[in-house]
């Protein structure tokens, strides 16, 4: 049994760096494309599934009342 060299040997190089438009570490260096906002495309990438997007950025330490208030406030933003 190997000790992880095959899997961990590919983690030496960075594939993503900071995006100049959205600021997230989602800009793929070889593709020259941001996976979060689709930079350098003129149209910004948006996610149609707002529920899963907000859950991924929400803190998991919130209780149910705070999560409910979070989604109500999102509903009134649009």
ROLOKE-609892 format. One record per atom (N, C-alpha, C, CB): atom name; x, y, z. Coordinates in nm, 3 decimals, always signed. Last residue first. Glycine has a CB too. Layout:
% residues N
CA;X;Y;Z
...
//
This chain:
% residues 78
N;-3.459;+4.068;-0.443
CA;-3.488;+4.063;-0.586
C;-3.630;+4.104;-0.616
CB;-3.463;+3.926;-0.640
N;-3.447;+4.081;-0.169
CA;-3.346;+4.155;-0.244
C;-3.382;+4.163;-0.391
CB;-3.210;+4.089;-0.228
N;-3.628;+3.917;-0.053
CA;-3.668;+4.055;-0.070
C;-3.563;+4.138;-0.142
CB;-3.699;+4.117;+0.063
N;-3.486;+3.677;-0.040
CA;-3.605;+3.683;-0.124
C;-3.646;+3.828;-0.150
CB;-3.720;+3.606;-0.057
N;-3.289;+3.733;+0.146
CA;-3.250;+3.712;+0.007
C;-3.370;+3.726;-0.085
CB;-3.184;+3.573;-0.011
N;-3.441;+3.743;+0.377
CA;-3.376;+3.865;+0.332
C;-3.329;+3.853;+0.187
CB;-3.258;+3.899;+0.423
N;-3.516;+3.476;+0.392
CA;-3.619;+3.578;+0.375
C;-3.557;+3.707;+0.325
CB;-3.694;+3.602;+0.508
N;-3.271;+3.353;+0.437
CA;-3.339;+3.328;+0.310
C;-3.452;+3.427;+0.286
CB;-3.393;+3.187;+0.307
N;-3.209;+3.457;+0.694
CA;-3.116;+3.475;+0.583
C;-3.187;+3.458;+0.449
CB;-2.999;+3.376;+0.594
N;-3.413;+3.361;+0.852
CA;-3.404;+3.505;+0.831
C;-3.313;+3.537;+0.713
CB;-3.354;+3.575;+0.957
N;-3.339;+3.091;+0.847
CA;-3.467;+3.131;+0.790
C;-3.467;+3.281;+0.762
CB;-3.583;+3.095;+0.886
N;-3.096;+3.106;+0.982
CA;-3.096;+3.061;+0.843
C;-3.226;+3.101;+0.774
CB;-3.076;+2.908;+0.835
N;-3.184;+3.184;+1.234
CA;-3.098;+3.274;+1.159
C;-3.092;+3.236;+1.012
CB;-2.957;+3.275;+1.219
N;-3.333;+2.959;+1.306
CA;-3.398;+3.089;+1.298
C;-3.314;+3.187;+1.216
CB;-3.424;+3.146;+1.438
N;-3.142;+2.752;+1.315
CA;-3.247;+2.750;+1.212
C;-3.316;+2.885;+1.198
CB;-3.350;+2.644;+1.245
N;-2.808;+2.888;+1.365
CA;-2.922;+2.805;+1.403
C;-3.033;+2.825;+1.300
CB;-2.972;+2.840;+1.546
N;-2.487;+2.860;+1.208
CA;-2.610;+2.934;+1.235
C;-2.720;+2.839;+1.280
CB;-2.654;+3.011;+1.110
N;-2.261;+2.733;+1.128
CA;-2.282;+2.742;+1.272
C;-2.409;+2.819;+1.307
CB;-2.163;+2.807;+1.337
N;-2.214;+2.746;+0.862
CA;-2.285;+2.628;+0.909
C;-2.308;+2.631;+1.059
CB;-2.208;+2.503;+0.871
N;-2.272;+3.037;+0.677
CA;-2.197;+2.973;+0.784
C;-2.279;+2.857;+0.838
CB;-2.163;+3.075;+0.898
N;-2.308;+3.033;+0.323
CA;-2.361;+3.054;+0.458
C;-2.274;+2.982;+0.560
CB;-2.507;+3.004;+0.467
N;-2.215;+2.958;+0.079
CA;-2.148;+3.071;+0.142
C;-2.196;+3.096;+0.284
CB;-2.169;+3.194;+0.060
N;-2.377;+2.744;+0.018
CA;-2.233;+2.722;+0.014
C;-2.157;+2.837;+0.080
CB;-2.186;+2.705;-0.129
N;-2.631;+2.850;+0.033
CA;-2.591;+2.753;+0.134
C;-2.440;+2.733;+0.134
CB;-2.660;+2.619;+0.110
N;-2.638;+3.010;-0.192
CA;-2.640;+3.075;-0.062
C;-2.601;+2.979;+0.048
CB;-2.777;+3.134;-0.034
N;-2.632;+2.809;-0.389
CA;-2.527;+2.910;-0.384
C;-2.522;+2.976;-0.247
CB;-2.549;+3.015;-0.493
N;-2.865;+2.668;-0.345
CA;-2.739;+2.600;-0.322
C;-2.624;+2.699;-0.315
CB;-2.713;+2.497;-0.430
N;-3.052;+2.879;-0.405
CA;-3.054;+2.808;-0.277
C;-2.920;+2.741;-0.249
CB;-3.166;+2.703;-0.276
N;-3.017;+2.966;-0.664
CA;-2.981;+3.057;-0.556
C;-2.972;+2.985;-0.423
CB;-3.082;+3.170;-0.547
N;-2.926;+2.858;-0.948
CA;-2.976;+2.793;-0.828
C;-2.932;+2.873;-0.707
CB;-2.927;+2.646;-0.820
N;-2.794;+3.005;-1.135
CA;-2.939;+3.011;-1.136
C;-2.999;+2.947;-1.012
CB;-2.993;+2.943;-1.260
N;-2.519;+3.214;-1.103
CA;-2.572;+3.082;-1.069
C;-2.724;+3.092;-1.064
CB;-2.514;+3.029;-0.934
N;-2.335;+3.385;-1.355
CA;-2.428;+3.383;-1.242
C;-2.478;+3.242;-1.222
CB;-2.545;+3.481;-1.264
N;-2.059;+3.552;-1.491
CA;-2.124;+3.423;-1.466
C;-2.211;+3.433;-1.343
CB;-2.018;+3.310;-1.449
N;-2.089;+3.847;-1.682
CA;-2.048;+3.784;-1.558
C;-2.127;+3.655;-1.536
CB;-2.066;+3.879;-1.439
N;-1.977;+3.906;-2.005
CA;-2.093;+3.879;-1.921
C;-2.050;+3.800;-1.799
CB;-2.202;+3.802;-2.001
N;-1.722;+3.910;-2.110
CA;-1.786;+4.037;-2.076
C;-1.905;+4.016;-1.983
CB;-1.830;+4.109;-2.203
N;-1.464;+3.695;-1.987
CA;-1.587;+3.715;-2.063
C;-1.654;+3.845;-2.017
CB;-1.684;+3.594;-2.046
N;-1.226;+3.626;-1.856
CA;-1.240;+3.758;-1.915
C;-1.364;+3.777;-2.001
CB;-1.121;+3.786;-1.996
N;-1.449;+3.551;-1.591
CA;-1.357;+3.650;-1.646
C;-1.258;+3.578;-1.737
CB;-1.282;+3.727;-1.533
N;-1.636;+3.388;-1.464
CA;-1.613;+3.368;-1.608
C;-1.529;+3.479;-1.671
CB;-1.745;+3.358;-1.681
N;-1.661;+3.381;-1.191
CA;-1.729;+3.490;-1.261
C;-1.709;+3.486;-1.412
CB;-1.681;+3.623;-1.208
N;-1.550;+3.129;-1.115
CA;-1.656;+3.191;-1.036
C;-1.733;+3.297;-1.115
CB;-1.597;+3.253;-0.911
N;-1.348;+3.049;-1.278
CA;-1.460;+2.958;-1.266
C;-1.574;+3.019;-1.185
CB;-1.415;+2.829;-1.201
N;-1.184;+3.244;-1.516
CA;-1.228;+3.235;-1.377
C;-1.350;+3.145;-1.370
CB;-1.259;+3.376;-1.319
N;-0.922;+3.153;-1.732
CA;-1.066;+3.170;-1.714
C;-1.099;+3.156;-1.567
CB;-1.147;+3.067;-1.800
N;-0.687;+3.040;-1.838
CA;-0.708;+3.185;-1.833
C;-0.855;+3.219;-1.823
CB;-0.647;+3.252;-1.957
N;-0.609;+2.778;-1.830
CA;-0.726;+2.811;-1.912
C;-0.747;+2.961;-1.927
CB;-0.850;+2.748;-1.852
N;-0.390;+2.797;-1.656
CA;-0.371;+2.747;-1.792
C;-0.488;+2.782;-1.883
CB;-0.351;+2.596;-1.790
N;-0.509;+2.913;-1.423
CA;-0.393;+2.974;-1.486
C;-0.377;+2.927;-1.630
CB;-0.266;+2.942;-1.407
N;-0.829;+3.005;-1.328
CA;-0.746;+2.894;-1.372
C;-0.632;+2.949;-1.458
CB;-0.830;+2.789;-1.452
N;-0.938;+3.175;-1.057
CA;-0.887;+3.199;-1.192
C;-0.791;+3.087;-1.229
CB;-0.816;+3.338;-1.201
N;-1.022;+3.161;-0.800
CA;-1.091;+3.077;-0.896
C;-1.039;+3.094;-1.037
CB;-1.236;+3.106;-0.892
N;-1.021;+3.296;-0.541
CA;-0.910;+3.214;-0.592
C;-0.966;+3.112;-0.689
CB;-0.833;+3.143;-0.475
N;-1.181;+3.616;-0.600
CA;-1.177;+3.482;-0.544
C;-1.062;+3.403;-0.607
CB;-1.311;+3.409;-0.567
N;-1.209;+3.862;-0.722
CA;-1.122;+3.853;-0.606
C;-1.113;+3.715;-0.544
CB;-1.167;+3.947;-0.505
N;-1.345;+3.930;-0.950
CA;-1.425;+3.893;-0.833
C;-1.341;+3.876;-0.708
CB;-1.500;+3.764;-0.860
N;-1.133;+4.034;-1.119
CA;-1.267;+4.091;-1.117
C;-1.343;+4.058;-0.989
CB;-1.345;+4.043;-1.235
N;-0.897;+3.896;-1.091
CA;-0.890;+4.041;-1.077
C;-1.029;+4.104;-1.071
CB;-0.812;+4.101;-1.192
N;-0.861;+3.605;-0.893
CA;-0.924;+3.670;-1.008
C;-0.923;+3.820;-0.986
CB;-1.071;+3.617;-1.030
N;-0.575;+3.425;-0.786
CA;-0.679;+3.523;-0.758
C;-0.731;+3.586;-0.887
CB;-0.626;+3.632;-0.664
N;-0.547;+3.089;-0.925
CA;-0.493;+3.206;-0.857
C;-0.606;+3.307;-0.839
CB;-0.374;+3.268;-0.937
N;-0.508;+2.736;-0.965
CA;-0.592;+2.855;-0.958
C;-0.518;+2.966;-0.883
CB;-0.727;+2.824;-0.890
N;-0.309;+2.547;-0.953
CA;-0.385;+2.556;-1.077
C;-0.471;+2.682;-1.081
CB;-0.472;+2.433;-1.095
N;+0.012;+2.518;-0.826
CA;-0.117;+2.586;-0.811
C;-0.186;+2.591;-0.947
CB;-0.099;+2.729;-0.752
N;+0.175;+2.205;-0.761
CA;+0.158;+2.327;-0.841
C;+0.019;+2.385;-0.817
CB;+0.179;+2.297;-0.990
N;+0.151;+1.986;-0.589
CA;+0.265;+2.076;-0.577
C;+0.241;+2.209;-0.647
CB;+0.389;+2.011;-0.633
N;-0.025;+1.779;-0.597
CA;-0.067;+1.899;-0.526
C;+0.044;+2.003;-0.515
CB;-0.116;+1.862;-0.388
N;+0.052;+1.542;-0.698
CA;-0.005;+1.637;-0.794
C;-0.044;+1.769;-0.727
CB;-0.126;+1.576;-0.862
N;+0.127;+1.388;-0.486
CA;+0.232;+1.440;-0.570
C;+0.183;+1.543;-0.669
CB;+0.297;+1.329;-0.643
N;-0.090;+1.279;-0.359
CA;-0.041;+1.406;-0.308
C;+0.072;+1.463;-0.392
CB;+0.007;+1.388;-0.166
N;-0.131;+1.041;-0.504
CA;-0.236;+1.142;-0.494
C;-0.180;+1.278;-0.455
CB;-0.341;+1.099;-0.393
N;+0.114;+0.907;-0.486
CA;+0.046;+0.920;-0.614
C;-0.060;+1.029;-0.613
CB;-0.017;+0.790;-0.653
N;+0.170;+0.911;-0.214
CA;+0.254;+0.988;-0.305
C;+0.185;+1.008;-0.439
CB;+0.388;+0.920;-0.324
N;+0.038;+0.761;-0.021
CA;-0.024;+0.883;-0.070
C;+0.057;+0.962;-0.168
CB;-0.057;+0.968;+0.041
N;+0.180;+0.533;+0.038
CA;+0.155;+0.629;+0.145
C;+0.106;+0.763;+0.091
CB;+0.281;+0.649;+0.228
N;+0.057;+0.218;-0.087
CA;+0.136;+0.340;-0.095
C;+0.097;+0.436;+0.016
CB;+0.119;+0.406;-0.232
N;+0.083;-0.118;+0.000
CA;+0.000;+0.000;+0.000
C;+0.089;+0.125;+0.000
CB;-0.095;-0.001;+0.122
//
